[in-house]
């Protein structure tokens, strides 16, 4: 097949592209920053000209872009997307009903939601990892010049954002005391629940009616059907909850253990944490996961049931994973054998203490997780499944 791939900042686009090529397909790229995922006349003109000049069997993107779907619909070309974020506000758009679409989402709850809306061309497809690439990066001979290998060592490591630039902090003090208290209570309740999202049902009609006086919904286009509840629970409360969860856990762990944080976030208030700066996803991150004794995953509550990319990357690097519980984990992994789940900060602290003292058990679990993803959860198997679904649907 001849595939045109829109390349943007998604971490896993290169793994997907290389897998297409490995399977014998030709891939070309188009790359341009979008001003709006729904409407961008300059990009639309470039893309349409490209599709008219050259025959492509499909256009592929990591995550869903309404404007690309509409162009493909108009020109009669298959548009294939695979999500790595949830929920994607860009999917709450009339274009999801286009016949050209083949939408694959890593979150089963998200899949069931859109299936219930009547979206026909949507399928559930979890994320994956390229263990061969990870193994090559982890090879000590490939450490970039001038970088001390010890920078990747540590007892406990977290790689990711702390979401300190969330919009709730700016909005909160414009809200009346009742709404401030209500949202604080909702977030605190969510922080104490693993594997389920309770934010949506707590945003009742009455609460949303009050909220709209202080928080204005700006839709990306008239065809978007995202609403106040969706936007507020994800881009406001979801990000704030992620910040609180991560900071609380890191602060508590750093009182008792050596904790390394690899991030672009401001961690100046985390006085005991060892700030390591950011690491490159491709050349450095697998080394952190491999050389750290314990790797942490905190799933942002916006991901309702799915397994985020960080989980696959840690396991694919032969790293020991300590993660919050997600509803889809038991479908693919055995808790305590392939990875370990925690429930709250106290449980996290106890498990960190235990696994730092039990090296053999920790290494065995990391090896089990690595072998499982290497055998069953590769990009080759996922892309083959994706292409098989497309072929069957067209038959």
N, C-alpha and C positions, 0 to 999 in steps of 0.2 A: 504493500500500500504506500501511497504518497501522502504524507501527513504534514500539515502546516500547524506548528505549535506556537501559541502565543506565550512568550516568555516574560515573566515578571518576577517579583522578589520571593516567590514561594520556594521554600528550602528544598523540596524534593523534586523540582522539575527536572533536574539533571539526571536523577536516577530513572525517572520515567522515560526521558528521551533516550538514554543509553539502552534501556530495555527494549524499546521499539526497534532500535537499530540492531540489537543483538538478535531479535526475532526476524530480521531480514527486511524491515521496512525502511523507507527513506523518510527522513525528517528534515524539514526546513523550519527556520524560526522567523517570527516577526516580533519585534520588541519596541514598545513605546509606552511611556507613562500615560495613564488615562486620567483625565480630569474628572470623569464621571463614568461609573461602570454601566450606566444605562444609556447615556447620550454623550457622544464625543465626536462631533462632525469631522474633525481633522483625522482622527484614527479610523473612523468608519470609511472615509474616502480612500485611505491608504489600503485598508484591508480589502475593500470591495474590488479595487483595481487589481490587487494581487491575486484574488480568487478568480477574477475574470481572465487574467493573462495566463495563468498556469492551472492545469488540472490537478486538483487534490481530491483524494478519496474522503478525507475528513479533516476538520479543524479540531485540535485538542487543546484544552486548557486545564491547569490545576486550579480548582475552584471555578465557579460559574459566573459568566459575564453575559448579561442580558443583551447588550448591543451586538455581541458576536453571534448570539443565537438568532437574533432578528435578521442579521445579514445572511447567515447560512440558510435560514428559512426562505428568504427572498430568492436566493440563488440555487436552492435545491441541493445543498451540501450537508452532509452529516456533521453535527456538532457534538463532540464528546467531551464531557467534563468529569473530573474526579475531585471531590471536595477533601480538604484537609483541615478546614475550620468549620465551626458550627456555633450558632446558626449563621448562615450566610445571608445577610440582609438582601444581597443582590438576587437571591433566589426567590424572594417574595415579590414576584414580578409576573405580569401576564405572559411573558415570553416562555415561562416554564412549560406552557401547554403546547408549544411549537412541535410539530411533527418531526422536525429535523433533530431534536434533542435526544441524546443518550446520556442521562445524568446518573453518575455514580456517587453515592455519599457514604462516608465512613461511619456515620452515626445512625444506628438502626431506628432510634426514636424519630430522627429527622426524616428518614425514609418513610416510615409509617405515616407521619404527618402529611407529607406531600402525596403519598399514595391515596390517603383519605380525601384529599382535595380533588382527586380525579386526574392527577398527573400520571400518564400511562408509561412514559419512557423514563422511569427512575428505578434504580436498583441499589441494593445495599452492597458495599464492597469495602471491607476494612483496609487500613493502611498496611504498609509493608516495610521491608528493610533489605538493603543489598549487603549481605555479610561479606561478600568477596571484596567490595570496595572498602568496607570497614577494616577488614583484615590487612589490606594493603596500606591503609593510612596509619594503622596502629604500629606497623613495622618500624622499629626504632631507627632504622637507616633513613627513614623519610621525615624525621623531625626537621622543620625548617631551620636554616642556618641562623645562628645567633640566639636561638630559643633554648633555654635550659630545660632539659627533660623533667626536672624536678617540679616545674611549674604545674604539671598535671597530676602530681601525687597529692593524696590527702585522705583523711579518714571519712569525712562526709562532704559531698559535693552537690551543689544545685546549679544547673545551667538554665537560665531563662530570665524573663522579665519579672520585676516586682510591681509593675503597673502603678507606679507612684504618680504618673501623669493621667490619672483618671478624672472624668468630668464630675463625679459625685462630690468631690471635695470643693469644687467651685460652686456647685448648685446648692449644697446642703444649707448654707446659712441664709439663703434667700427663701427657704421653705418655712412655713409656720411650725411651731414646736411640735404640734401633733404629728405632722407628716415626718419630721425629723425622727421623732421617737418611733414611729411606725416602721420606717425603713431601717432604722438601726436594729429594731427587734427582728425584722424579716432577715436581715443579713446575719445576725447572731444565730438565729435558728438554722439557717442554711449552713453555717460553719460547723454546726453540731450534727449534721446529717451527712452520711456517706452514701454515695451511689444513687442519689435521687435529687431532683431539682424541685424545690418548693416555691420558688420565686413567682412563677407564672400564676398559680392559683391565688397567691396572696395579693396580686395586683387586681383587686376587684373593680367593678364599674365605678363604685363610689370613690375609691382611692384615685383612680385614673381621672375622674372628672375634676377632683380637687387639684391633681398634679398638673393638668393641662394649663392652669393659670400661671404656672411657674416654669414649665418645661415645654418648649415649642417643638413640635414634630416637623422636621424638614424632610419631605420626600424627595428622592432623587429624580423622579419623573412621575407623570400622571398615571403611568401603567404600573407603578409600584403599589402593592397592597400590604406593605409593612405598616404596622399601626403603633400607636403610642406605647402600648404594653410591651410589644416585642422589642422596640428600640430601647426603652428604658431598662427592661430587665437584663438586656445583653450589654449594651454599650455604656451603661451607667452602673447599675447595681452589680452586674456580673464582674466587671473589671475591679470594682471596689472590694468585693468579696475576695477576689483572687489576691489583691494586695494585702488585705488583712490576714488571710490564711497563711500566706507565704512569710510575711514578716513575723507573725506570732511564732510560727514553727521555727524559723531560723534564729530568732532571739532566744527562745527557750533551749534549743539544741546547743547554741553557742555558749550557754552557761556551763555546759558539762563536757562538750566535745570540741574538737578542732573542726571548724566548718569553713569550707571554701565556697565562695559565690562567684560565678562567672556570668557577668551581666553588663548591660549598658545602663542599668538603673542606678539611681543614687542610693547608696547604702551607708551614708555617713552616720546615720542614726543607729546602725547595727554595730555597736562599738567592739564587740568581741568577734565578729565575723571577719574572716580574712578575705578581703576583696581582691579578686584576681583579674579584673577587667573582663572584657568580652573575648570570646574565642570564635574562630572561624568555623562555620558549620562543617565545611568539607575537610579542611586540613588539620584541625585541632580538636574539635568536639569529641570525636571517637576516642582520642587519647585520654581525655578527661574521664570519660565513662569507663574506660578499661583500667586506668591506673588509680582511680578512687576506690576506696574500700566499699563505700555505700553511696549510691546515687539516688537522689530524691526526685519524685515526680508529684507535683500538685496540679491536678486537672482543673482548669477554669470551669466554674459551674455552668457556663454556657454550653459546654459539651455534655449533653444530658446522659448519654449511655455509652458513647463511643470511646475507643482507646486512642489517645493522642499520639502524635508522631514521636514525641520524646520517649515514650515507652518502648516502641519498636527500635529506636536508635540505641537506647541503653542496652537492651537485650542483644541486639545485633553486634554490639561492641564487646561482648562478653562481660558486661558490667553487671554488678549486683544491683537489683532494683528494689527500692522501697517506695511504694506508691499508695495514694488514696485508692479506695475501692471504686471501680466502675462496673456497671451492670453487665457489660459485655466481656469482662475479663474471664469469667468461668467458661465461656464458649471456646476459648483458645488456650488458656493456661491453667495450671493447677497451682493454687495458692499454697505457698510453703515449699513447693518443689521447683517451680520455674521463676517465681518472683515472690515478694512478700508484700501484703497490704497492711496499712495502718488505719486506725479509726480514732482520729483526734490526736491532739498534741501529746498527751500523756502516754498513749499507746505508742506513738512514734518514738518518743524518747526512750521508752523501755526496750523497743525493738532495736533501735540503734545501739544501745548499750549491749544487748545480747549478741548481736551479730558482729560487733567489733571484737568481742571476746571469743567468738567461735569461728575461727578462720576457715577450717575445713568445711564446715556446713555452709558457710557463706559462699565459698568458691564453688562448691558442688551445685548450689542453686543457680549461681551465675552461669555455670557451664550447661546446666539443663535448659535454662532459658535460651541461651545461644543456640544450642542444637535444635531446639524446637522451631525457632524462627528461621534458622538456616534450611530446615527441611520442608516446612509447611507455609512459610509466610514471606516468600521472596517476591520481588517485583515481577519476576518472570511468571510466577504462578498467578499473580493478580492480573497482570496485563493479558495473559492468555485467557483467563476467565472473562475479563471485560470484552475481548474480541470475540469470544465464543458467544456471549450474550448478544452482541450486536449482530453477529452472523445469523443466529437463530431467529432473532426478531425480524430480520429482513427476509428470511426464507418464506 
